[in-house]
Structures are given as structure tokens and as C-alpha cells.
Amino acid sequence: MQVRSERAATACGLVAILLWSTAAGLIRSVSELFGPLAGAALIYSLGAVMLVAMLGRPRLRSTSWMYLILGTGLFVAYEVCLSLALGFASNRNQAIELGVVNYLWPCLTVLLAIVMNGQKARWFIVPGTALALFGIVWVVSGNGLSVASIVANIQSNPLSYSLALACAITFALYCNITRRYAGGQNLVVLFFVLTALVLWGKHAFSAEVIPPLTLRSSLELIAASTAMAVGYALWNIGILRGNLTLLATASYTAPVLSSAFAAIWLGAALDVQFWQGAVLVTVGSLVCWLATRERVQERQQEPA
């Protein structure tokens, strides 16, 4: 899949965001049909087949060892954490809540870009980050701003909440590592194959039994695999050749889009406080982006 212009690459990234907005709901649905481990393994196995058909086999000879090691490790860790966080959620509402925690990654991507890639930023990146974090706290609290409620929610399923937070951190790292070390190489095919192998390895030591395929489970598996595989194929094109700041901005709508789709798909009723928290995460992340955008505009206005 060859994309040469920045505008086309950015468009690919925007489509990827729309596809990803369906992923959380679909992953949870597939995990209910096949089990958390088997469902995730099936999604990435079918996704790997789709990516090989779309992109061909990965070319490793011209890839830097730094990106091969770090990029692979971060991607596989993110995908395994995301799939298991959603799959092991206690119920559908909690799965959607964990999806919002995962969407701290746009804010963290900007913060890590300052540290790792020398991105300049203004002071209001601090309140922007605080607003995004407060949005997560507001979502997890579930009943006003109660420390007891937050602790109770996390203690009810510490594994899934820990995995969701790990998702946000690892994917933010992955985006910056890809931008810095990938050198134009797209290894998403390799990443999907290795993710599938890790998940099948974990499944081999579990007690899960894969149920027979039905028309419904097959269609949902295909939909989830398509959302993940095509989404990543397009996203890597976007972050390698597109406008990264624009894509980061657009990605800030993902918490709301993802939650809305998941609520409809899974038939979950979400209260007003949840939506307030999802919007706060979005607004806080946008403020973080604006803190970096101002600096870019300022440099463009400086005389040569």
C-alpha cells in the first residue's frame, strides 16, 4: 500500500481512528463469544492474514534494530494488554470504562514527544494534562468524586484497570518510537503475527475451550479483525508520512466515539458522569495539543 502525499497519509490516519472507535466494543463482544484469550488470539490471527494480503510480508533487512526491538515489544505489549483488559472486564459497562482509561494515550503521546523528540510546548500543557487525568478519575469514580468509589472500582478488578493504564503508556511510547526510529518502515504485519503467537501461547496454558463457529460469531470475528488490522495498516501510514499533530488532535475524539459505539453495540447504559469524564479526557488532550501547536505557529512566523 503506497501512499506518497502527506494529505493522503493523513486521510489514512483519520480513517484508522474511525475504525478503532469500533474496536473496543467488537473486542469485548468477541471475547464473550470465544473467551478473553481465544477471542483475542483469533482476532489477531485473522488480522495477520488480512495484513499479509494487503501489505505483503514485512521487510526486515532495512529496519533498524532499535525499532525492531522496541517497536515490536511495545506493540505486542499494548495489544495483549488491551485485549485482556477488555476481555477480563467484569461486565460490559466496565469494559467501556476501561476503554476510556486506554484513551489517555493521545495526551501521553504529546507529553512523551516533549521528552523524547524535543517537541516544544507552552505552560498550559500542565492544566491540559490535569484535565485529562481528572476525566479518567471522574469516569472511574462513577458516583461523584469519591475516593472510596475509585478504590472500590479498581479493587473489584485490579488486573483489568492495570492493563488499561499500561495500554495508554505503551501505545504513547510506541507512537513516538515509530516516528523516531522506524525510518519509513511499516512492520505492522510482523507485529500482528507476534501478537497472535503470544496470545495463542497464553491460551495453551489456560482452561479456555474454543466453542464451535456460528454465523454470528464468525461475522463479529471478521468485523473485529478488520477494524484492528485495517486500522493499524492505515495508522502506521499516517504516523510515518502524515501530519502527526493533526492525527493526534483527531484521535482525541476517540474516547467519545468509541464509548458511543460500544454502548450501542453492547447495549450498555452509561450515566451522565461517564460521558462527562469521556469529554473531559477529550478536552484535556486537545489542550495538550494546543500547547504544542502554538509553538509551531510561532516558529513559522519568525523571520528567516
C-alpha positions in Angstrom: 0.0 0.0 0.0 1.9 3.0 -1.3 0.9 6.5 -0.1 3.2 9.3 -1.2 1.5 12.6 -0.3 1.1 13.9 3.3 -2.5 14.7 2.7 -3.3 11.1 1.6 -1.3 9.7 4.5 -3.2 11.9 7.0 -6.5 10.8 5.5 -5.4 7.2 6.1 -4.8 8.0 9.7 -8.2 9.6 10.1 -10.0 6.5 8.7 -7.9 4.4 11.1 -9.3 6.5 14.1 -12.9 5.7 12.9 -12.2 2.0 12.6 -10.5 2.0 16.0 -13.6 3.6 17.5 -15.5 0.3 16.8 -12.7 -1.9 18.2 -13.3 -1.8 21.9 -17.0 -2.9 21.6 -16.1 -5.5 19.0 -13.3 -7.0 21.0 -15.5 -7.3 24.1 -18.2 -8.9 22.1 -15.8 -11.4 20.5 -14.3 -12.2 23.9 -17.8 -13.0 25.3 -18.3 -15.5 22.4 -14.9 -17.2 22.4 -13.3 -16.3 25.7 -10.8 -13.5 26.5 -7.7 -15.3 25.3 -9.1 -17.3 22.4 -11.1 -14.4 21.2 -8.1 -12.1 21.1 -5.9 -14.7 19.6 -8.5 -15.3 16.8 -8.8 -11.6 16.1 -5.1 -11.1 15.7 -4.6 -14.3 13.7 -7.3 -13.3 11.2 -6.0 -9.8 11.3 -2.5 -11.0 10.4 -3.8 -12.9 7.4 -5.6 -9.7 6.2 -2.5 -7.7 6.6 -0.3 -10.1 4.7 -2.9 -10.0 1.9 -2.9 -6.1 2.0 0.8 -5.3 2.7 2.7 -8.5 1.9 5.5 -9.9 4.1 7.4 -7.4 6.2 10.9 -6.4 5.0 13.3 -6.5 7.9 16.7 -6.0 6.3 16.4 -2.3 6.1 14.8 -1.9 9.5 16.9 -0.6 12.4 17.5 -3.0 15.3 16.3 -0.3 17.7 12.9 -0.1 16.1 12.7 -3.8 15.5 13.2 -4.5 19.2 11.4 -1.5 20.8 8.6 -1.2 18.3 7.8 -4.9 18.4 7.9 -5.1 22.2 5.7 -2.1 22.7 3.2 -3.0 20.1 2.8 -6.6 21.2 2.6 -5.5 24.9 -0.1 -2.9 24.0 -2.3 -5.3 22.0 -2.1 -8.1 24.6 -2.9 -5.6 27.4 -5.8 -4.1 25.5 -7.4 -7.4 24.5 -7.1 -8.9 28.0 -8.2 -5.7 29.8 -11.5 -5.7 27.8 -11.9 -9.4 27.8 -11.4 -9.8 31.6 -13.6 -6.8 32.4 -16.3 -7.8 35.0 -19.2 -6.6 32.7 -19.9 -4.6 29.6 -20.1 -1.2 31.3 -16.7 -1.8 32.9 -15.2 -2.8 29.5 -16.3 0.6 28.1 -14.9 2.4 31.1 -11.6 0.6 30.6 -11.6 1.7 27.0 -11.7 5.4 28.2 -8.7 4.7 30.5 -6.8 3.4 27.5 -7.5 6.6 25.6 -5.2 8.5 27.9 -2.6 7.7 25.2 -3.2 10.8 23.0 -2.3 13.1 25.9 0.6 10.9 26.9 1.8 10.9 23.3 2.2 14.7 23.3 3.9 14.6 26.7 6.4 11.9 25.7 7.0 13.8 22.4 8.3 16.7 24.5 10.8 14.4 26.3 11.7 12.0 23.5 11.5 14.1 20.4 12.2 17.6 21.6 8.6 18.9 21.0 8.2 22.4 22.4 5.2 23.3 24.5 3.6 26.1 26.4 2.7 26.2 30.1 -1.0 25.2 29.6 0.0 21.7 28.7 0.0 21.2 32.5 -3.7 22.1 33.1 -4.5 20.1 29.9 -2.9 17.0 31.3 -4.5 17.6 34.7 -7.9 17.9 32.9 -7.5 14.6 31.0 -6.4 12.8 34.2 -9.3 14.2 36.1 -11.6 12.9 33.3 -10.3 9.4 34.0 -10.8 9.8 37.7 -14.3 11.1 37.1 -15.1 8.1 34.9 -13.7 5.5 37.3 -15.3 7.2 40.4 -18.8 6.5 39.0 -20.6 8.3 41.8 -19.5 11.9 42.3 -15.9 12.5 43.2 -15.4 9.7 45.8 -12.0 8.2 46.7 -13.8 5.2 48.2 -15.7 4.6 44.9 -12.5 4.8 42.9 -10.7 2.4 45.2 -13.6 0.0 45.2 -13.9 0.0 41.4 -10.2 -0.6 41.0 -10.1 -3.3 43.7 -13.0 -5.1 42.0 -10.8 -5.8 39.0 -7.2 -4.6 39.5 -5.9 -6.7 36.7 -8.1 -5.0 34.0 -7.5 -1.5 35.3 -3.8 -2.1 35.5 -3.8 -3.4 31.9 -5.8 -0.5 30.7 -3.3 2.0 32.2 -0.4 0.0 30.7 -2.2 0.3 27.3 -2.1 4.1 27.5 1.6 4.2 28.4 2.8 1.6 25.9 0.9 3.0 22.9 2.1 6.5 23.6 5.7 5.2 23.7 5.0 3.2 20.5 3.9 6.2 18.5 7.0 8.2 19.5 9.4 5.3 18.9 7.8 4.7 15.5 8.2 8.3 14.5 11.8 8.5 15.6 13.3 5.1 14.6 11.0 3.4 12.0 12.7 5.1 9.1 9.6 4.8 6.9 9.3 1.0 7.6 5.9 -0.4 8.3 6.2 -3.6 10.4 2.5 -3.9 11.4 2.3 -7.4 9.7 5.1 -8.7 11.9 3.6 -7.1 15.0 0.2 -8.8 14.4 1.8 -12.2 13.8 3.8 -12.0 17.0 0.8 -10.7 19.0 -1.2 -13.7 17.8 1.6 -16.1 18.8 1.9 -14.6 22.3 -1.9 -14.9 22.8 -2.0 -18.5 21.5 0.9 -19.3 23.8 -1.1 -17.9 26.8 -4.2 -19.7 25.6 -2.3 -23.0 25.5 -1.8 -22.8 29.3 -5.4 -21.7 30.1 -8.5 -23.7 30.6 -10.5 -22.0 27.8 -12.2 -24.1 25.2 -13.0 -22.6 21.8 -16.7 -23.0 21.0 -17.8 -24.0 17.5 -18.2 -21.2 15.0 -21.6 -19.8 14.3 -22.7 -17.3 11.7 -22.9 -14.6 14.3 -19.6 -15.3 15.9 -17.9 -15.6 12.5 -19.2 -12.2 11.4 -18.3 -10.5 14.6 -14.8 -12.0 14.5 -14.3 -10.8 10.9 -15.6 -7.3 11.9 -13.2 -7.0 14.9 -10.3 -8.3 12.9 -11.0 -5.9 10.1 -11.3 -2.9 12.4 -7.9 -3.8 14.1 -5.9 -4.9 11.0 -7.0 -2.2 8.5 -7.0 0.4 11.3 -3.3 -0.3 12.1 -2.3 -0.6 8.5 -3.7 2.9 7.9 -2.5 4.4 11.2 1.1 3.4 10.6 0.9 5.1 7.2 -0.5 8.2 8.9 2.1 8.5 11.6 5.0 7.7 9.2 4.1 10.1 6.4 1.1 12.2 7.6 0.5 15.2 9.9 1.1 13.7 13.3 -0.2 16.7 15.2 -3.5 16.7 13.2 -3.9 12.9 13.7 -3.2 13.3 17.4 -5.9 16.0 17.6 -8.4 13.9 15.7 -7.7 10.9 17.9 -8.9 12.9 20.9 -12.4 12.3 19.7 -11.9 8.6 20.1 -13.0 8.2 23.7 -16.4 9.6 22.9 -16.8 7.8 19.6 -15.6 4.5 21.0 -17.8 4.7 24.0 -20.8 5.7 21.9 -20.3 2.7 19.5 -19.6 0.3 22.3 -22.7 1.4 24.3 -24.9 0.9 21.2 -23.2 -2.4 20.1 -23.2 -3.9 23.6 -26.5 -2.5 24.8 -24.9 -0.8 27.8 -26.5 2.1 29.6 -23.9 4.8 30.5 -24.7 7.5 33.0 -24.1 11.2 32.6 -21.0 11.2 34.8 -19.4 8.7 32.4 -20.0 10.9 29.4 -18.7 14.0 31.3 -15.5 12.1 32.1 -15.1 11.0 28.5 -15.5 14.6 27.3 -13.0 15.8 29.9 -10.4 13.4 28.6 -11.0 14.7 25.1 -10.9 18.3 26.0 -7.8 17.9 28.2 -5.9 16.1 25.4 -6.9 18.9 23.0 -5.5 21.5 25.3 -2.2 19.5 25.4 -2.1 19.6 21.6 -2.8 23.3 21.5 0.1 23.8 23.9 2.4 22.3 21.3 0.5 23.8 18.3 1.1 27.4 19.5 4.8 26.9 19.4 4.7 25.5 15.9 2.8 28.5 14.6 5.2 30.8 16.4 8.2 29.3 14.7 6.5 29.6 11.3 6.0 33.4 11.9 9.7 34.0 12.8 11.7 35.8 10.1 14.3 33.7 8.3 
